[in-house]
């Protein structure tokens, strides 16, 4: 029996979510500090997109003022990636993936202010539901990992800001062009920040001009191409044949896959207590309830290309 477009799209989007789940794992496996890791990832993705004629056509058609707006959002994207991988380096992949799930809660709080929409009491309830989970997660990790939780929460907060801003501009640019412009601007911002990083946050600092070793280079290629561009392109096809509700539920599985992969591949369950995993269950339960609070927005391609938390960006 032939596979329907809807079923095919369902399988495609779940394959994308599994690939996105590997971003935290690869971030932990790459030995580079957070700054050069993110810088190289940005460069590789932008270099690949520069080979696509559609991207250049989109840039030529875009107004300078709009390009500047997307570039500003790109700076936030770069800081989001920097803090996401910084959180993983300071703790582990499971903690980083759990913190990024908080983006859904931050969006519920921030988006009404940034988009001039009415604040929802039901979404405020979502934030209240998450708080016990956060308390359990903090108490369930070794003391030395708690800095990673704070940085991870900042990363989720940045997702909420740039996701909401992107949504205001979503109809004004080709998705591939917007992704290339934002990530290119992000690379420039990190290049400018690099000399200051040892003073601002030494744990993230690293020499951008040192070429990664063979192992790190291969992992970076996998992170940039297999876990960024491939799922981004495939998701653009899949989202044409799925309901908004199905999309939201699928992408909310990303931290679930990431935590499962971290236990399977990195053995991180030995570093974390049962209290941590109980907190994770509470946070993810709240995230999965989110689409039930009202009609979920349709996933926007720009957010798929730039965010580690695709569901949170909604």
Buried (B, 14 or more C-beta within 10 A) or exposed (E): EEEEEEEBBBEBBBBBBBBBBBBBBBBBBBEBBBBBBBBBBBBBBBEBBEEBEEBBEBBEEBEEEBBEBBBBBBBBBBBBBBBBBBBBBBBBBBBBBBBBBBBBBBBBBBBBEBEEEEEBEEBEBBBEBBEBBBEBBBEBBEEEBBBBBBBBBBBBBBBBBBBBBBBBBBEEBBBBBBBBBBBBBBBBBBBEBBEEBEEEBEBBBBEBEEEBEEEBBEBBBBBBEEBBBBBBBBBBBBBEBBEBEBBBBBBBBBBBBBBBBBBEEBEBBEBBBEBBBBBBEBBBEBBBBBBEBEEBBBBBBBBBBBBBBBBBBB
